[in-house]
Structures are given as C-alpha cells and as structure tokens.
Amino acid sequence: MAHTPYDTDRFPAGLPVVAQMGRTASGRAWLDRLPGIVREVEERWELRLGAPFHGGSCSWVAPAERPDGEPAVLKVAWPHREAEGEGPALHAWGGNGAVRLLRRDHERGALLLERCTPGTQLGRTALPPTEQLALAAGLLRELWAAPTPPDGELERVAAVCAEWADILQELMLRLRPGYDSGLVALGADLLRELPSTAAREVVVHGDFNPGNVLAAERRPWLAIDAKPMVGDPAYDPWPLLMQIDDPFTHPDPRPVLRARYALVAEALGEDPARLLAWSVARGVESALWSADHDDVEGGAEELTEIQVLAELAGL
C-alpha cells in the first residue's frame, strides 16, 4: 500500500505545505515521496521529531532532537531553484547572523538547522519600528561580511533579475488594463541596470523580511529561510522596510519612508536612493507576480505604493 502524506499526523491535509504543493502535479509527486524522505533522514541522523511547524508553503519543517539531546530543526524542501542555495549560503555564513547548518542531505533536500528559542519573529515583538530596523540591519551587515561560495553554488542577482525583467514585459502584455505601463517599464529597466552598477557583491539573504528574523539563545536574533544569491547588497532590505510596521498604514507614508530608508541606509553604509530604486524594481516584480497569480487587486495596490517609492527616489 502506497504511503501518502495524508496517512499520519506528521502530514495533515491542513498543513500549508501540503495544501500548496497539492495544487500541482510536481508538488503532489513530491508529497508522495515526502514521508519516505523524512523517515530516511530521521533514521540516518538518529533524530527524534516533533509535530511539524504550521508554516511555510514549499518546505516541511519540524522540531528535532539529536542523539545527544541537542535541539534542532529538520527542513525538507520541495526541489526548486530557490531552495538550492540555502545550504551553501548557511555554510558560508557559519552561524554569523543566521542559524547554523548542522547537517545537509542535498539529494533529499534536507537541512538540519540550529533551533531558535524562543523563536519569536522580529515583526511580532513590541520593539519600536526604528529599533527593529536597526537590529535587522545589524544582521544584514554580518551576512554580507561572509566570503562568497565558489562559483556555481549560488545564483547571481544579475542573472535572476534579467529573467524577471523579461517576464515583466511578457506579463504586462497580458495584464495591461489597469496597470501603469511606465512604472512597469521602469521596474524592468532597474532590474537590468542596478546589478551591474553595484560597488560590491555579497551573499544576499534574498527574503529578508521580519518573519525570517527570529529570537534565539546563542545570539539575540538570527536569520532563517534564505533564498540566497550573490550580488548587490542593496537588493536585500526592501521586504524589511515594507513589512515592519507597514509605512503605508500611516496617514502620510512619505516622511515615514524617508526616515526609515535613511536610517537603514546609514546602518548598512548604503545609499538610500539605491535602496529605494531596488525597492521599486522588486516591488514591481512582486506586484505583477501577484496579479499573474489571481491577486489582481493586490497587485494594483502594490503598484500604487511603489509609485510613491519611485517619487521619493526621484525616478
């Protein structure tokens, strides 16, 4: 009898990764293999696993305990390009700014990671927004200080963003009604131009939002769930600046945005105008991705916000 992910409490149908991956043929094929993968890794690494965390749409993640009692986290990812670089990046970071990589099984897409306790997300703390931003900027500086892995282990920001720019133009042809074609064209141009004008290249986190910064014991805060690449460091801060105390909920977001971009830019040694330009580029890509995935209203709202960022950047 085939072992499916719905046979056990470890893989309930309501788990986000099960629901999300169940929407496509490739996802369902991976879900069918997932219980066996987890069982193999559990036995090979002699782990004791707890119930999975209720979060994440592309990975199965659960608390684990190693044979010596050390707490850890087991992460098994659906095979996709964004997941390929997490192991190499964590190895490069060596626990400086991010969780430690304890073991890796590349063939099975499995990572054994340092567990963050208590694991509170930065964005869910009572700390003032400016303090949250300053703490997160400190982590980014640590991540960016790491040596880059050998060529080929991580994708390059320039190559990925060039792909996104091409996709934006294709999407705009299909989604043109109700969208600012000039703003979309600006976003595509920036995706092509910004990577080539970077003063330096680092290992970027790739998804540095406040939900991916957790309270820990070894260090007060550590980053998780990277989608790393090698490229312009100014690529990284956009989700952090948009999601900590959403500036667009303020009556006038412009002075809030100016102050926060200035704060983060100074903390990182970056140009605030460059951070704004990257926010426009990434925001346009995100908005059209949302629209192409049936959230047309959300994409339109995001483009309205991005227009404000473009004005602040003088673009």
Secondary structure by P-SEA (a helix, b strand, c coil): cccccccccccccccaaaaaaaccaaaaaaaaaaaaaaaaaaaaacccccccccccccbbbbbbcccccbbbbbbbbcccccccaaaaaaaaaccccbbbbccccccccccbbbbbccccccccccccaaaaaaaaaaaaaaaaacccccccccccaaaaaaaaaaaaaaaaaaacccccaaaaaaaaaaaaccccccccccccccccccccbbbbccccccccccccccccccccaaaaaaccccccccccaaaaaaaaaaaaaaaacccaaaaaaaaaaaaaaaaaaaaaacaaaaaaaaaaaaaaaaaaacc
